[in-house]
Amino acid sequence: MRTYFVAAIIAIIIASLLVFCSCSVKERALQTSIKIPKGYQTSTQVAIDSINRDQALSVENWKTFFTDTILIELIDSGLVNNFDVKIAHQKVMQARAGVQFTKGIRMPNLGLNLSAGQRRYAEYTIDGVGNYDTQFSPHLSDKQKLPDPVPDFYAGVYSTWEIDLWGRLKNKKRAALSRFLAGEQGRNLVVTDLIAEISSAYYRLMVLDQELLIIKENIQLQENALEIVEAQKATGKSNELAIELISSQVLNAKALSLEVKQSIILEENKLNFLLGRYPMPVIRSSFSNYEEISKMPEIGIPSDMLANRPDIRAAEYELRAQRADVKSAKAAFYPALTLNGNLGYQAFNAAFLFEPASIAYNVTGGLLMPLLNRRALKADLMHSKASHREAYLNYEKTILKSFTEVFQLTQQLNNYKEMQGLKNEQVQVLEKSVSTSKDLFAYNRATYLEIITAQQNYLRSQIELLEIYYRKTLTNIHLYKALGGGWKR
């Protein structure tokens, strides 16, 4: 009767402790407020939501998005040799090591134990007196006589196992896996950025080549105008001031060409660094007829970004990891059940070590639970909760940033298209004005200043049109990246 009473008291104490632990680590649910708009509503156009919402947007492979074969080869080379990509890959390997570490965290540990030692007991101790008195026992065989000092030989296996009653180890495993997946998305983000940077630098080189060609053509026009003015001076229809001003314009254009050449050198060095190679000439296509080097990306619907953008996916996996950390920290307050065992041969004489009579084993089980001075556990739980909230806020911030980025790039792309049409018309008009000013000057119906002004305006408008083409293509590339493209291979 007394045994049952003691068992009931122990059960009540354990139940009370469990209730106490569960109350002390009660966790509040984190409120979510992420609401993504259904479309990219603008002030000048209807919302971009006409795409069938039953079909998720399939982000195009970068090899099909870009149309320039030389650019595709350069990107392939950069993905292999770029240092940032290599570093990102090593970070993924570090996260993979964490997954391997937690892969068998819930399984028993098994190891081999080989030991040899020697002990001498003092004569005025229980062990010393007991061992000495044992030698005179008539029940001992010759093999069981204890030497003095007493050797100790052991060969066997041991095992430790923590029973994951509350999911602490399970959540550690989940956290490690989520961080590994977040690391992979981080690498995809690096790949996306690299593709955008390489294509932008490549296109910038094409634009600079075309700009240099435009400047050279304008230098030729200005030199032709200079010849006309010099001829007019010979006939008394012009003066030295006109020659000096037009000569100054020619010198300014030549200096501008040198500046563009310097920009080409800097851009080539930048591109070579992205490709992981030392400075060398970059082979590239010519900028003929303002051809596009990429396709127009499909905008799709905002929710597509959740599945396509690496930064959003990385933030989501990090949020899952932090949530698992909170659960693991919470489970640390509950009792931990551990099992320990040893099985092997033990003897004080090496000659008898592997005899059947030397077999020894030990099995113990323990239930450990923190009661007092749990500041470390509380601090860990507090830190995990704060990190979880931070991860959620970062996730929400990333989504908002992504939506804003796509919205802004969409607006910019539409504006650049309109600007391109207007600037094209302006270039055509100013091209005619250059020819008209020369004809009028030949018949003394225009001054040399009008020739200079017409040529300056024509040169400026050509460069401005080229810059608009560059910005439009750059925006197109960034929009493709913002929609989550660029990393899928």
C-alpha positions in Angstrom: 0.0 0.0 0.0 2.8 2.3 0.9 4.5 1.6 -2.5 1.3 2.7 -4.4 1.1 5.9 -2.3 4.7 6.8 -3.1 4.2 6.2 -6.8 1.0 8.3 -6.8 2.9 11.2 -5.1 5.7 11.0 -7.6 3.2 11.0 -10.5 1.5 14.1 -9.1 4.8 15.9 -8.7 5.8 15.1 -12.3 2.4 16.2 -13.7 2.7 19.4 -11.8 6.2 20.1 -13.1 5.0 19.5 -16.7 2.1 22.0 -16.3 4.5 24.5 -14.7 6.8 24.2 -17.7 4.1 24.5 -20.3 2.7 27.6 -18.6 6.1 29.3 -18.3 7.0 29.0 -22.0 3.6 29.9 -23.4 4.1 31.4 -26.9 2.0 34.0 -28.5 1.1 33.5 -32.1 2.8 36.1 -34.4 0.1 38.1 -36.3 0.6 38.2 -40.0 -0.5 41.1 -42.2 0.9 40.3 -45.6 -1.6 41.2 -48.3 -0.3 41.4 -51.9 -2.3 43.5 -54.4 -3.9 41.6 -57.2 -2.2 43.7 -59.9 0.2 46.5 -60.6 -2.3 49.4 -60.8 -1.0 52.6 -62.4 -2.4 56.0 -63.0 -2.0 55.9 -66.7 -3.2 52.3 -67.5 -5.4 49.7 -66.1 -4.2 47.1 -63.7 -1.9 44.4 -65.2 -4.1 41.5 -64.1 -5.5 40.2 -67.4 -3.4 37.1 -67.3 -5.2 33.9 -66.3 -4.7 33.5 -62.6 -5.2 29.7 -62.8 -1.9 29.5 -64.6 1.2 30.5 -62.7 3.8 32.5 -64.5 6.7 30.4 -65.8 9.8 32.6 -65.6 11.9 32.2 -68.8 15.3 30.6 -68.7 18.0 33.3 -69.1 19.4 31.5 -72.1 16.1 32.1 -74.0 15.5 35.5 -72.6 18.8 36.9 -74.0 19.1 36.8 -77.8 22.8 37.7 -78.2 24.8 34.5 -78.6 28.1 36.2 -77.5 26.4 37.5 -74.3 25.1 34.0 -73.6 28.6 32.6 -73.8 30.0 35.4 -71.5 27.3 34.6 -68.9 28.1 30.9 -69.0 31.7 31.7 -68.4 30.8 34.1 -65.6 28.7 31.5 -63.8 31.7 29.2 -63.7 34.5 31.6 -62.9 32.9 34.5 -60.9 34.2 34.7 -57.4 31.0 35.7 -55.8 29.2 32.6 -57.2 32.0 30.4 -55.9 31.8 32.0 -52.4 28.0 31.6 -52.4 28.5 27.9 -53.3 30.8 27.4 -50.4 28.2 29.0 -48.1 25.7 26.5 -49.4 28.2 23.7 -48.5 28.5 25.1 -45.0 24.7 25.0 -44.6 24.8 21.4 -46.0 27.2 20.4 -43.3 24.6 21.6 -40.8 22.0 19.4 -42.4 24.4 16.4 -42.2 25.1 17.2 -38.6 21.4 17.1 -37.7 20.5 14.2 -40.0 20.9 11.6 -37.3 20.3 13.8 -34.3 17.3 11.8 -33.2 18.9 8.4 -33.6 21.1 6.6 -31.0 24.8 7.1 -30.9 27.0 4.0 -31.0 30.7 3.9 -30.3 33.6 1.7 -29.4 35.3 1.8 -26.0 38.7 0.3 -25.4 40.4 1.1 -22.1 43.1 -0.2 -19.8 44.1 1.1 -16.3 45.2 0.2 -12.9 43.9 1.1 -9.4 45.4 0.8 -6.0 43.1 1.1 -3.0 44.2 2.6 0.3 44.4 0.1 3.1 42.1 2.2 5.4 39.2 2.5 3.0 36.2 0.3 2.4 37.4 -0.8 -1.0 40.9 -1.5 0.3 39.7 -3.6 3.3 37.0 -5.3 1.3 39.5 -6.4 -1.5 42.0 -7.6 1.1 39.4 -9.6 3.0 38.0 -11.1 -0.2 41.3 -12.9 -0.9 40.5 -15.3 2.0 37.1 -16.2 0.8 36.8 -20.0 0.1 34.3 -19.3 -2.8 37.0 -17.7 -5.1 38.7 -19.6 -7.8 42.3 -19.1 -8.8 41.2 -16.9 -11.6 39.2 -14.6 -9.3 42.1 -13.8 -7.0 42.5 -10.0 -7.0 46.0 -8.7 -7.5 47.2 -5.5 -5.7 47.2 -3.0 -7.3 44.1 -4.0 -9.4 44.4 -3.7 -13.2 41.2 -2.9 -15.2 40.8 -3.9 -18.9 37.6 -3.1 -20.9 36.6 -3.7 -24.6 33.1 -3.0 -25.7 30.6 -0.6 -27.2 28.6 2.2 -25.7 25.4 3.9 -26.8 23.6 7.1 -25.8 20.2 8.1 -27.0 18.0 11.1 -26.2 14.3 10.3 -26.7 12.8 13.3 -28.5 9.6 13.5 -26.5 8.8 17.1 -27.2 10.3 17.6 -30.7 13.3 19.6 -29.6 15.7 17.7 -31.9 13.1 17.4 -34.6 12.9 21.2 -34.8 16.6 21.6 -34.8 16.7 19.3 -37.8 14.0 21.4 -39.5 15.8 24.6 -38.8 19.1 23.3 -40.3 17.3 22.1 -43.4 15.5 25.5 -43.8 18.7 27.3 -43.5 20.3 25.1 -46.1 17.4 25.9 -48.5 17.8 29.6 -47.7 21.4 29.3 -48.5 20.6 27.8 -51.9 18.2 30.6 -52.6 21.0 33.0 -51.6 23.2 31.5 -54.2 20.4 31.8 -56.8 20.2 35.5 -55.9 23.9 35.9 -56.5 23.5 34.2 -59.9 20.6 36.5 -60.7 22.6 39.6 -59.8 25.6 38.4 -61.8 23.5 37.7 -64.9 22.0 41.2 -64.7 25.4 42.8 -64.1 27.1 41.0 -67.0 24.3 41.7 -69.4 24.2 45.4 -68.3 28.0 45.8 -68.7 27.9 44.0 -72.1 25.1 46.2 -73.4 26.9 49.3 -72.0 29.9 48.4 -74.1 27.7 48.1 -77.2 26.2 51.5 -76.5 29.7 53.1 -75.9 30.9 51.6 -79.2 27.9 53.2 -81.0 28.4 56.5 -79.1 32.0 56.6 -80.3 30.8 55.9 -83.9 28.3 58.7 -83.7 31.0 61.1 -82.4 33.3 60.2 -85.3 30.5 60.7 -87.8 29.8 64.2 -86.2 33.5 65.0 -86.3 33.4 64.3 -90.1 30.4 66.6 -90.4 32.1 69.3 -88.5 35.3 69.0 -90.5 33.2 69.3 -93.7 31.5 72.4 -92.3 35.0 73.7 -91.5 36.0 73.3 -95.1 32.9 75.1 -96.2 33.6 78.1 -93.9 37.3 78.2 -95.0 36.1 78.3 -98.6 33.7 81.1 -97.7 36.4 83.0 -96.1 38.5 82.8 -99.3 35.7 84.5 -101.1 35.1 87.1 -98.4 31.8 85.6 -97.3 33.0 84.5 -93.9 35.7 85.5 -91.3 38.3 84.0 -89.0 36.0 83.9 -86.0 33.8 81.3 -87.8 36.8 79.2 -88.5 38.0 79.4 -84.9 34.5 78.5 -83.4 34.0 75.5 -85.7 37.6 74.3 -85.1 36.9 74.5 -81.4 33.8 72.4 -81.9 35.9 69.8 -83.8 38.5 69.7 -81.0 35.7 69.3 -78.4 34.3 66.4 -80.2 37.7 64.7 -80.5 38.2 65.1 -76.7 34.7 63.7 -76.1 35.7 60.6 -78.2 38.8 60.1 -76.0 36.5 60.3 -72.9 34.3 57.6 -74.4 37.3 55.4 -75.1 38.3 55.7 -71.5 34.8 54.7 -70.5 35.1 51.6 -72.7 38.3 50.6 -71.0 36.7 50.9 -67.6 33.6 49.0 -68.6 35.7 46.2 -70.2 37.7 45.9 -66.9 34.4 45.7 -65.0 33.1 43.0 -67.2 36.3 41.0 -67.1 36.3 41.1 -63.3 32.7 39.8 -63.3 33.9 37.0 -65.6 36.7 36.1 -63.2 39.5 36.9 -65.6 42.3 39.5 -66.0 41.9 42.6 -68.2 41.6 41.7 -71.9 39.6 42.9 -74.9 35.9 41.9 -74.8 34.4 40.5 -78.0 30.9 41.9 -78.5 28.2 42.5 -81.1 27.8 45.7 -82.9 24.9 48.1 -82.0 23.3 48.0 -85.4 19.8 49.5 -85.9 19.3 49.6 -82.2 18.4 45.9 -81.9 17.3 44.5 -78.6 19.5 42.0 -76.8 16.7 40.6 -74.7 13.0 39.8 -75.0 10.2 41.6 -73.1 9.4 39.8 -69.9 5.9 38.8 -69.1 4.7 40.8 -66.1 2.3 38.2 -64.7 0.6 38.7 -61.4 2.3 39.8 -58.1 1.8 36.4 -56.4 4.1 34.8 -59.0 7.1 36.6 -57.3 6.6 34.5 -54.2 7.6 31.4 -56.1 10.2 32.9 -58.5 12.2 35.5 -56.6 15.2 34.0 -54.7 15.3 36.7 -52.1 11.6 36.1 -51.1 12.2 32.4 -51.0 15.3 32.8 -48.9 13.4 35.1 -46.5 10.6 32.5 -46.3 13.0 29.6 -45.5 14.8 31.8 -42.9 11.4 32.4 -41.3 10.7 28.7 -41.1 14.1 28.1 -39.5 13.4 30.8 -36.9 10.0 29.3 -36.2 11.6 25.9 -35.6 14.2 27.5 -33.3 11.4 28.9 -31.2 9.8 25.5 -30.9 13.1 23.9 -30.0 13.8 26.5 -27.4 10.4 26.0 -25.9 10.9 22.2 -25.7 14.1 22.7 -23.8 12.0 23.5 -20.7 10.4 20.0 -20.7 12.0 16.9 -19.2 14.6 15.2 -21.3 14.6 11.4 -21.4 18.0 9.8 -22.1 19.1 6.2 -22.3 22.8 5.1 -21.9 24.2 1.6 -22.3 27.4 -0.3 -22.3 28.1 -3.8 -23.5 31.5 -5.5 -23.6 34.2 -7.5 -21.8 35.8 -6.3 -18.5 38.4 -8.1 -16.4 41.3 -7.3 -14.1 43.5 -9.8 -16.0 44.0 -9.4 -19.8 44.2 -13.1 -20.2 40.6 -13.5 -19.1 39.2 -10.5 -20.9 37.4 -12.3 -23.7 36.0 -15.2 -21.7 32.2 -15.5 -21.4 32.4 -14.8 -17.7 33.9 -11.4 -18.4 30.8 -10.1 -20.3 29.5 -6.9 -18.6 26.7 -4.5 -19.5 25.1 -1.5 -18.0 21.8 0.2 -19.0 20.6 3.4 -17.4 17.8 5.8 -18.1 17.4 9.3 -16.9 14.7 12.0 -16.9 16.3 15.4 -16.5 14.3 18.6 -16.1 15.4 22.1 -15.3 13.6 23.6 -12.3 15.6 26.6 -10.9 18.0 29.1 -12.4 16.7 28.7 -15.9 17.9 32.0 -17.1 19.9 30.6 -19.9 16.8 28.7 -21.3 14.6 31.8 -20.9 17.2 33.9 -22.6 17.5 31.5 -25.5 13.7 31.4 -25.9 13.5 35.2 -25.7 16.2 35.5 -28.4 14.5 32.9 -30.6 11.2 34.7 -30.4 12.8 38.0 -31.2 14.7 36.4 -34.1 11.4 34.9 -35.4 9.7 38.2 -35.4 12.6 39.8 -37.1 12.6 37.1 -39.8 8.9 37.7 -40.4 9.3 41.4 -40.7 12.2 40.9 -43.1 9.9 38.5 -45.1 7.2 41.1 -45.2 9.7 43.8 -46.1 11.1 41.7 -48.9 7.7 41.2 -50.4 6.8 44.9 -50.3 10.2 45.8 -51.7 9.7 43.3 -54.6 6.3 44.6 -55.5 7.4 48.2 -55.4 10.4 47.3 -57.6 8.3 45.6 -60.2 5.8 48.4 -60.2 8.5 51.1 -60.6 10.3 49.2 -63.4 7.1 48.7 -65.2 6.4 52.4 -65.1 9.9 53.3 -66.2 9.7 50.9 -69.1 6.5 52.4 -70.4 8.0 55.9 -70.1 11.1 55.0 -71.9 9.1 53.6 -74.8 7.3 56.9 -75.2 10.6 58.9 -74.8 12.2 56.7 -77.4 9.5 57.5 -80.0 9.7 61.3 -79.3 13.5 61.3 -79.3 13.6 59.4 -82.6 11.5 62.1 -84.2 13.7 64.8 -82.8 16.9 63.1 -84.2 15.3 63.0 -87.6 14.4 66.6 -87.5 17.8 67.7 -86.3 19.5 65.6 -89.0 17.6 67.6 -91.6 18.5 70.8 -89.8 22.2 70.1 -90.3 21.9 69.7 -94.0 19.5 72.7 -94.2 21.9 75.0 -92.3 24.8 74.1 -94.7 22.6 74.8 -97.8 21.4 78.1 -96.4 25.0 79.1 -95.4 26.2 78.4 -98.9 23.6 81.0 -100.2 24.3 83.5 -97.3 20.9 82.9 -95.8 22.3 81.4 -92.5 25.2 82.2 -90.3 28.0 79.9 -89.2 26.6 80.0 -85.7 23.5 78.3 -87.0 25.6 75.6 -88.5 27.4 75.1 -85.2 24.1 75.0 -83.2 22.5 72.5 -85.6 25.5 70.2 -85.4 25.7 70.4 -81.6 22.0 69.7 -81.3 22.2 66.8 -83.7 25.1 65.3 -81.8 23.4 65.8 -78.4 20.1 64.3 -79.6 21.8 61.2 -81.0 23.7 60.5 -77.7 20.5 61.2 -75.8 18.6 58.7 -78.0 21.3 56.2 -77.4 21.1 56.7 -73.7 17.3 56.2 -73.8 17.8 52.9 -75.6 20.4 51.8 -73.0 18.1 52.7 -70.1 15.2 51.0 -71.7 17.1 47.8 -72.2 18.6 48.1 -68.7 15.2 48.5 -67.2 14.0 45.4 -69.2 16.9 43.4 -67.7 16.1 44.6 -64.2 12.4 43.9 -64.6 13.2 40.3 -65.7 15.4 40.0 -62.6 12.7 41.6 -60.4 10.1 39.1 -61.6 12.4 36.3 -60.3 14.2 35.3 -63.6 17.8 34.9 -64.2 18.7 32.0 -61.9 16.8 29.1 -63.5 19.0 27.0 -65.7 
